[in-house]
Amino acid sequence: DGQYLIVLNYTTFDMTAAHDSGVDPAAANRIYTMTGADRTTTGNGAATFIYNTSAARWILIAWDP
């Protein structure tokens, strides 16, 4: 609980944080974006997540498209 994760995208490809995507069968590998919608960069970007054991999800707390 409370572990931070920073993801940097230094490419020309878009990066998407998919809100509560059912693609991964493990709930602990899913993300809540706080907006209820997917978030996507246009090329370079960064995202900061914190893990919440109560939600069993990574919570997106900062997004820099």
N, C-alpha and C positions, 0 to 999 in steps of 0.2 A: 504494500500500500504506500502511495506517495512517491513511487519511482518516477523520475523524469526521463523523457526521451526527446531528443532534438533530431529532426530529420532535415537535411539540407539537400536541395536539388540544384546542382550546378550543371544542368544540361539544357538543351534546347527543347526537350520533351516536357509536356505537361505532367504534373503530379496531382493525383486525386486522393483525398481522404474521404472514403465512402462511409457515410453515416450508417451505423449499425447494419452493415452489409451481412446478409445471410450466407455469403459465399463461403466463409470460413466456419466450419462446424463448431469450433471452440469459441464460446462467448468471450473468453479472456483475450482473444486476438482481434476483437472488434473495437470500433471507435464510435464515440458520441461526439458530434461536432458542435453541440449546444444550439445550433440553428435548426437542426432536424433535416438539413440538406447536405449533400456532398459539397466539398470545397475543392476547387481546382486552381492550380497555378497556371500561368502562361509562361512556361519555361522556368527560369530560375526562381526559387522560392524556398521558404523554410517553414517548418511547423514544430510547435512544442506541445508535447503531450504529458499528462500525468496519469498514473494508473490509480484507479479507485476500486478497492476490493468489494465495497458494498454494491457497486454497479457491475462489477466484474467486467469492466471496460476501460480502455484508454480514453481519456477526456482531452479533446483538443482545447488548449488554453491560449494559444497564440498562432496566428497565421499571417505570413507575409508573402503575398502573391507577387 
